[in-house]
């Protein structure tokens, strides 16, 4: 999902803003303040809260995101035949 994920460290509710802030190297406090300001001044509060709940449900945690993207466990070397120059 475009490289977005939730973050377990620094989260308040579900980690959505902490993950987005970490992705763009922002401070999560400013992102939360922006969300609250928009929530106060917008008429469609239900849609904004619904979007947050949808992100909280569908975004994976960072650890899961990287495990699916790059795999887990130690790297494996390919088994290859040894090449001897004297043969």
C-alpha positions in Angstrom: 0.0 0.0 0.0 2.5 2.6 -1.3 5.0 1.9 1.5 2.7 3.0 4.3 2.6 1.1 7.6 1.7 1.5 11.3 4.3 1.9 13.9 4.3 0.2 17.3 6.7 2.6 18.9 5.4 6.1 19.6 1.8 5.2 19.0 -1.1 6.7 20.8 -4.1 4.8 19.5 -3.2 2.5 16.7 0.1 3.8 15.3 -1.2 5.2 12.0 0.1 8.7 12.5 3.4 7.4 13.9 3.9 5.2 10.8 3.1 7.9 8.4 5.3 10.4 10.2 8.2 7.9 10.2 7.7 7.3 6.5 8.0 11.0 5.7 10.5 11.8 8.5 8.1 14.1 10.3 7.2 14.6 13.9 4.0 12.6 14.7 2.8 15.3 17.1 2.4 17.7 14.2 0.5 15.2 12.2 -1.8 14.5 15.1 -2.4 18.2 15.6 -3.2 18.7 11.9 -5.7 15.8 12.1 -7.4 17.3 15.1 -7.5 20.8 13.5 -9.1 19.3 10.4 -11.5 17.3 12.5 -12.6 20.5 14.3 -13.1 22.6 11.2 -14.5 20.1 8.8 -18.2 19.3 8.5 -17.8 15.7 7.6 -16.2 14.4 10.8 -17.6 10.9 10.4 -15.8 10.4 7.0 -12.5 11.6 8.6 -12.9 9.2 11.5 -13.9 6.4 9.2 -10.8 7.0 7.1 -8.6 6.8 10.2 -10.4 3.6 11.3 -9.9 2.1 7.8 -6.2 2.9 7.8 -5.9 1.4 11.3 -7.5 -1.8 10.1 -5.8 -2.2 6.7 -2.3 -0.9 7.2 0.2 -3.5 8.4 2.7 -2.9 11.2 6.2 -2.0 10.1 7.7 -5.3 11.2 5.0 -7.2 9.2 5.5 -4.9 6.2 9.2 -5.5 6.0 8.9 -9.2 6.7 6.5 -9.6 3.7 8.7 -7.4 1.5 12.1 -8.7 2.3 11.5 -12.0 4.1 12.7 -13.2 7.4 15.5 -15.3 8.7 19.1 -15.5 7.8 20.3 -15.1 4.2 20.9 -18.3 2.3 23.9 -18.8 0.0 23.3 -20.5 -3.2 25.0 -23.8 -3.5 27.4 -23.6 -6.4 30.0 -25.8 -7.9 33.6 -24.9 -7.0 35.7 -23.9 -9.9 39.3 -25.1 -9.7 41.7 -23.5 -12.2 43.9 -26.5 -12.4 41.3 -28.8 -13.9 
